[in-house]
Amino acid sequence: MRILICTLALIGITASYAQQIDSTRSWVVNGDFEKVETKKLKRPGAIELAAGWSSPTEKKADLFSEMAPKESNVSAPKNLAGDQMALSGSNYAGIRAWSYQNQEPRTYLQTQMKQRMKKDSLYCVRFYVTLGDLSKYGVAELGVWLGNQKVVKSDDASLTYNISVPAAREKVHKDMSSWQGVCGVYQAKGSEHYLIIGNFAATEKTLNEKVKRPRGESRMQVNSAYYYIDNVEVYPIKDRGACTCEQLKDAESEFIFGRKGAVNPSLKPAQRVDAQVFYYKRFQRVMDPSMDSWFNELVTDLKADPTIKVRLTGHIDVTEMDRARVRPDLTELGKERAEALRDALVEAGVDAGRITVVGKGADEPADASGTDVGMSKNRRVEIDLN
């Protein structure tokens, strides 16, 4: 019987704190990218399949959807840039904001707003980003340019405009697990009708920082900063305090079940290893950063006793099992979770010969209550002595 050694608690992941954006308030058409010609979405660079959206330069931005074929590399959650669920709905966009020594061209998102802005009026401008898992860099120069004419360039050169929002760009956006808000208050010059999202700074002036590849992600990183974009909004405000970047906190189904408390130091390494369980947010394959401390303890215990061999058993919840009927790429999700954890252990120095991987469906739930909390316990990888 598995030894319980810690208090269990529910942890919300900000990537899932999503609500549908208020389309009646926002001046951005299709700001959540849900209106898409999905039957035609089969390759990168297809942003124009999203109603109201385009790219101002020759190199086009990407569009991702749960409805896209897996082999297209523009499906969700797993695609050419990483592994991420939409902030809301099932679609989101993607742009390359920067690349090392400008090796690859940047991409941008452009849309025409419903109305022209009025001179001196205040507007809240907001969108959400998360860094793609395969990015080797994160950058701070992510923002919005607002203008009165549509931008159409016949080449793929970077746009070097004076950014409109946000005013200060000192934070490098390097979160790969959750959606973070980018926002600011804009005082209109008058007649602004178009919005572009991207990096408008020169390559050498772009504040950048190297980031680590997520544990369990086996694909190679690229020398660029690639961002997923979702829930773009612009709306008039009377008070500057009415525009915030706080994360939305109202989703019920994307929790990750976490653990609080310390492992009993009197237990032997094998006993501590046998007690470990790793939990996942829905459709997530790689280990979540909230599990880092438990992963480090697992590595320490496995290295402390080289005779320990383990079996990693990956499980899914009933919602994931049901979705797999129309999403073949989710069929092996339980096994993929266990494989990703194995890959992370091997990368940390544990001999692969000590690890066996098994994938299960949703027919062995840890909690059969059917509640959101119960299902969050079922999205797991259990570790047993082998």
Secondary structure, DSSP 8 states (H G I E B T S, - for coil): -----SEEEEE--GGG------TTT-SSTTTT---B-GGG--SSS-GGGBTTEE-SSSS--EEEETTS-GGGT-BSSEETTEE---SSTTEEEEEEEEEGGG-S----EEEE-SS---TT-EEEEEEEEEE-TTBSEEES--EEEEESS----SS---------B-S-----B--SSS-EEEEEEEE--S---EEEEE--S-GGGS-EEE----TT--S--BSEEEEEEEEEEEEEESSGGG---------SS--EEEEES---TTS-HHHHHHT-EEE--TT--S--GGGHHHHHHHHHHHHH-TT--EEEEE---HHHHHHTTT-GGGTTHHHHHHHHHHHHHHHTT--GGGEEEEE--SSS-S--S-SHHHHHHHSEEEEEE-
